Amino acid sequence: MEKDQSKVIREQAERSALREHSVPLYLTSSFIFDSAEQGRSIFADEEAGMVYSRYANPNTTEFINKVCILEGAENGLAFASGMAAVFASLAGFVQNGDHIVSSRAIFGSTHQLLTQLFPRWGITSTYVDAIDNTAWASAIQENTKIVYLESPSNPGLELADLDFLGKLKKQHPHIIFIIDNCFATPYLQKPINYGFDLSVHSATKYMDGQGRVLGGVIVGRQDLIDKLMFFIRHTGPAMSPFNAWVLSKSLDTLSLRMERHCSNALAVAEILEHHTEVIKVNYPFLPSHPQYDLAKKQMKAGGGIVTFEVQGGQERAFNFLDALKMILYTSNLGDARSIATHPSSTTHSKLTEEERVHLGIKPGTVRLSVGIEDKSDIINDILQALEQTK
Ligand SMILES: *Cc1c(COP(=O)(O)O)cnc(C)c1O
């Protein structure tokens, strides 16, 4: 049997009569029926076939199939953005009166969904600290429909214990367990193997890996994907064929890129940890990380994100960011190019001071998305910016 990496590279939309080597871009909104009878039978689900690109398209199907191979999932759906995928993964299942248990440290817009939008429709939620296993178990109520989490978290890089949560799922078979696996990617961890029902991604990040297109994807249990298919057919968050074509090709190199992201990030984390201008470094594969053993158990490597706190608070953090020469400041991550950001004044600025403290975000916290440039160039840029701003 071929291994995942070989399967991903060989997965391709059916070759056309032109015998093309690389997959064509199917920029078509709809598909032709050979006969009125075929139109009827495809609409009646008696015969498989493409109908309309809001439902499926050869490029999006190819992209989804590759993510399924990587995650060990039965089926999936592709979305115009990561947030469209996150929203569908929740809204596609809940109704008035339902309850969601979620890890506290979640992507900003997901936090807005749970605290601002869903309460409008009578859907409540409870936050728990991802690292606290007993809190997960005790937050579950009679009306809990979904357990939702991110691991590692952004930007604190705290981990949820996937093995524990998989066992909790077994005790509550009717609750849907969903993970936003964007930071780890299926290269580093495969939550479905632990018993998670669905794995959600912003494909915009590591899956693209080059900062070009937005995309989202949900993969997991066939019966749940079928239910979500109804939701997306009638709400229309479909991924464009162009973005799917870009993202599908990107997946061929995901493992190579992740290996480099992770080895560079570990090297950066090790250097920063011993730097006198740095108060604290967070990186799951540093022995000083409070969940180092768990990280080693459930992740193949530590990931591409490193967060650290510089001496001197916000002013120093701003000066540091401005002093970087190669590393850019942009609100994206998972790019081939290294990126630095200041969470407390940007991505997490809408939170209260108390919420930020709870997530470990200080005025001096910097988040690095370590790219795949030469390790020494990344480290030298960071060191010169720390030196210059002393
Ligand atoms: C970026 C991100 C999202 C949202 O994805 P978009 O593609 O920007 O809509 C969701 N979850 C996580 C963890 C992210 O980093």
The ligand as a Tripos MOL2 file, in Angstrom:
@<TRIPOS>MOLECULE
LIG
   15    15     1     0     0
SMALL
NO_CHARGES

@<TRIPOS>ATOM
      1 C1         -6.9860   32.1050   10.1050 C.3       1 LIG1
      2 C2         -7.6910   31.1680   10.9700 C.ar      1 LIG1
      3 C3         -9.0660   30.9530   10.8190 C.ar      1 LIG1
      4 C4         -9.8920   31.7060    9.8060 C.3       1 LIG1
      5 O1         -9.5110   31.4180    8.5050 O.3       1 LIG1
      6 P1         -9.7230   32.3980    7.2590 P.3       1 LIG1
      7 O2         -9.2550   31.5790    6.1190 O.co2     1 LIG1
      8 O3         -8.8960   33.6130    7.5130 O.co2     1 LIG1
      9 O4        -11.1700   32.7300    7.1950 O.co2     1 LIG1
     10 C5         -9.6770   30.0320   11.6520 C.ar      1 LIG1
     11 N1         -8.9760   29.3660   12.5990 N.ar      1 LIG1
     12 C6         -7.6510   29.5560   12.7800 C.ar      1 LIG1
     13 C7         -6.9360   28.7960   13.8520 C.3       1 LIG1
     14 C8         -6.9580   30.4560   11.9770 C.ar      1 LIG1
     15 O5         -5.6500   30.6570   12.1670 O.3       1 LIG1
@<TRIPOS>BOND
     1     1     2 1
     2     2     3 ar
     3     2    14 ar
     4     3     4 1
     5     3    10 ar
     6     4     5 1
     7     5     6 1
     8     6     7 2
     9     6     8 1
    10     6     9 1
    11    10    11 ar
    12    11    12 ar
    13    12    13 1
    14    12    14 ar
    15    14    15 1
@<TRIPOS>SUBSTRUCTURE
     1 LIG1         1 GROUP 0 **** ****
